[in-house]
Amino acid sequence: MPSRTTVKLLLGLVLGVPILQAVLYWVGGLFAAMGDAATAEVLGHVNTAAHISWLVSIVGLVVMLAVNALQQPHDLES
């Protein structure tokens, strides 16, 4: 996969996963308020997995941006 495409994908994940986390948190609270503790707990675990994937996406984005910066030629005279 080209590095530019990877950066776009990781940027989309870094921006999109927090929205997914907010929805999962809200829906989990809704299920907990309705008395369905098992579903709320499962959604809490899914939210934790989303949080971990978000952190991995941030690290991957930083690494890919560093790789892109090292691959581009720099003009030292300007």
trRosetta pair geometry for C-beta under 8 A, 3 or more apart (Angstrom, degrees):
i j d omega theta_ij theta_ji phi_ij phi_ji
1 5 5.5 -115 177 83 94 120
1 6 5.3 111 119 -61 117 98
2 5 4.7 87 67 10 87 105
2 6 7.0 -155 97 -8 44 89
3 6 5.3 -54 -146 37 37 116
3 7 6.3 41 154 -23 68 101
3 64 5.9 172 -163 -162 91 96
3 67 5.9 -135 -137 106 142 120
3 68 5.5 175 137 -77 132 89
3 71 7.1 139 42 14 161 157
4 7 5.8 -50 -150 32 31 111
4 8 6.7 32 150 -18 62 104
4 68 7.4 100 -80 -110 63 127
5 8 5.7 -53 -151 35 34 112
5 9 6.4 34 152 -18 66 106
6 9 5.7 -54 -147 37 32 111
6 10 6.2 27 157 -14 67 108
6 60 7.9 -110 167 159 106 110
6 64 5.3 -149 113 -130 114 147
7 10 5.9 -57 -143 42 29 107
7 11 6.1 32 156 -21 64 108
7 61 6.8 92 -140 -139 66 75
7 64 5.0 -170 -82 129 80 130
7 65 6.5 101 -122 -72 118 69
7 68 6.4 7 -59 -41 143 145
8 11 5.8 -55 -145 36 28 111
8 12 6.4 31 154 -20 62 105
9 12 5.8 -56 -153 34 30 112
9 13 6.6 28 151 -16 64 105
10 13 5.5 -52 -148 37 35 112
10 14 6.2 37 154 -21 68 104
10 57 5.3 169 -154 -166 79 83
10 60 5.1 -143 -120 104 136 107
10 61 4.1 178 138 -80 128 86
10 64 6.1 151 20 27 154 146
11 14 5.6 -51 -143 36 32 111
11 15 6.3 19 159 -8 65 109
11 61 6.3 112 -70 -124 60 128
12 15 6.1 -65 -146 45 27 102
12 16 5.6 9 164 -8 67 123
13 16 6.0 -65 -126 47 24 100
13 17 5.6 27 178 -29 67 111
13 53 7.3 -101 -176 144 124 98
13 54 7.2 -168 152 -114 91 56
13 57 4.1 -133 112 -135 125 150
14 17 6.9 -36 -122 23 16 107
14 54 6.9 106 -121 -157 50 77
14 57 5.1 -165 -67 127 73 117
14 58 5.7 105 -114 -83 112 68
14 61 5.6 -13 -44 -32 140 155
15 18 7.4 -67 -174 28 28 103
15 19 7.9 19 144 -10 60 109
16 19 5.7 -58 -163 33 48 112
16 20 6.5 45 146 -17 76 105
17 20 5.3 -53 -150 38 42 115
17 21 6.2 46 151 -24 70 102
17 50 5.7 174 -167 179 101 94
17 53 6.3 -160 -125 96 148 99
17 54 4.1 -167 107 -88 146 101
17 57 6.6 155 -6 25 145 152
18 21 5.3 -49 -144 35 36 116
18 22 6.5 40 155 -22 65 100
18 54 6.7 93 -57 -128 69 147
19 22 5.8 -51 -151 32 32 111
19 23 6.6 30 151 -15 63 105
20 23 5.8 -57 -150 38 32 110
20 24 6.2 31 154 -18 67 108
20 50 5.6 -141 108 -153 116 146
21 24 5.7 -54 -144 39 31 110
21 25 6.2 33 156 -20 65 106
21 47 5.7 96 -141 -151 75 89
21 50 5.2 -175 -81 112 86 131
21 51 6.3 84 -111 -71 134 78
21 54 7.1 -28 -42 -38 134 148
22 25 5.7 -53 -146 36 29 112
22 26 6.3 28 155 -17 64 108
23 26 5.8 -56 -147 38 30 110
23 27 6.1 24 158 -14 67 109
24 27 5.9 -56 -140 41 29 106
24 28 6.0 33 158 -21 64 109
24 43 5.4 -177 -172 -179 87 97
24 46 5.9 -138 -147 98 140 104
24 47 4.3 176 117 -83 133 97
24 50 6.5 153 10 15 157 152
25 28 5.8 -56 -146 37 26 113
25 29 6.5 27 155 -17 62 106
25 47 5.9 95 -65 -124 72 150
26 29 5.8 -56 -152 37 30 110
26 30 6.4 34 150 -22 64 106
27 30 5.3 -50 -148 34 36 117
27 31 6.5 34 154 -16 66 102
27 43 6.0 -138 96 -149 97 156
28 31 5.9 -53 -148 38 32 108
28 32 6.3 33 152 -19 64 106
28 39 7.8 -163 -125 125 63 74
28 40 4.6 102 -169 -148 76 71
28 43 3.7 -162 -85 98 99 128
28 44 5.5 114 -150 -57 152 71
28 47 6.7 -63 -26 -26 148 137
29 32 5.5 -53 -144 37 33 113
29 33 6.3 33 155 -19 65 105
29 40 7.3 91 -74 -135 19 116
30 33 5.8 -55 -149 36 29 110
30 34 6.5 22 153 -14 63 108
31 34 5.6 -59 -146 40 34 108
31 36 4.5 -69 -177 73 92 107
31 37 7.9 160 132 -82 94 18
31 39 4.5 -107 -177 95 150 112
31 40 4.3 -171 92 -65 107 84
31 43 6.6 130 30 7 141 141
32 35 7.9 69 179 -56 29 14
32 36 7.3 -94 -78 66 27 60
32 37 6.3 56 -122 -105 72 59
32 40 3.9 79 -62 -107 85 162
36 39 4.4 6 138 28 116 115
36 40 6.2 137 99 -20 72 91
37 40 5.5 -59 -146 41 35 113
37 41 6.1 38 155 -23 69 105
38 41 5.8 -55 -151 34 29 111
38 42 6.6 29 152 -17 64 104
39 42 5.6 -51 -147 36 35 112
39 43 6.3 33 154 -16 66 105
40 43 5.8 -55 -147 40 31 110
40 44 6.4 39 150 -25 63 104
41 44 5.4 -49 -150 31 33 117
41 45 6.7 33 151 -17 64 100
42 45 5.8 -54 -154 35 34 109
42 46 6.5 34 148 -17 66 104
43 46 5.4 -49 -144 38 37 113
43 47 6.2 43 152 -23 65 103
44 47 5.5 -52 -148 35 31 115
44 48 6.6 36 150 -21 63 101
45 48 5.4 -47 -150 32 36 114
45 49 6.6 38 150 -18 64 101
46 49 5.6 -51 -151 36 35 113
46 50 6.4 38 148 -20 65 103
47 50 5.5 -50 -147 35 34 114
47 51 6.4 39 150 -23 64 102
48 51 5.5 -50 -150 32 33 114
48 52 6.6 33 152 -18 64 102
49 52 5.7 -52 -150 35 34 111
49 53 6.4 32 152 -16 65 105
50 53 5.7 -54 -146 39 33 110
50 54 6.3 39 151 -25 64 104
51 54 5.5 -51 -149 32 32 115
51 55 6.7 31 153 -17 63 102
52 55 5.8 -52 -151 35 34 110
52 56 6.4 32 151 -16 65 105
53 56 5.6 -52 -146 39 35 112
53 57 6.2 41 152 -24 65 104
54 57 5.5 -52 -148 34 31 114
54 58 6.6 34 152 -21 63 101
55 58 5.7 -49 -151 30 34 112
55 59 6.6 31 153 -14 65 104
56 59 5.8 -55 -150 39 34 110
56 60 6.1 34 152 -18 66 110
57 60 5.6 -55 -143 41 30 112
57 61 6.2 35 156 -24 65 105
58 61 5.7 -53 -148 33 29 112
58 62 6.6 29 154 -18 63 104
59 62 5.9 -55 -152 35 31 110
59 63 6.4 29 152 -16 65 107
60 63 5.7 -56 -147 38 32 110
60 64 6.1 28 157 -16 68 108
61 64 5.8 -56 -142 40 29 107
61 65 6.2 30 158 -19 64 107
62 65 5.9 -55 -147 37 28 110
62 66 6.5 29 153 -19 62 106
63 66 5.7 -57 -153 36 31 112
63 67 6.4 32 151 -19 66 104
64 67 5.5 -49 -145 35 36 113
64 68 6.3 38 154 -18 66 103
65 68 5.6 -51 -146 37 33 112
65 69 6.3 35 153 -21 64 105
66 69 5.6 -53 -147 36 32 112
66 70 6.4 27 155 -16 65 107
67 70 5.9 -59 -148 39 30 107
67 71 6.3 27 155 -20 65 110
68 71 5.8 -58 -144 36 30 110
68 72 6.5 28 161 -23 65 107
69 72 6.3 -55 -147 29 29 108
75 78 4.9 31 113 15 118 109
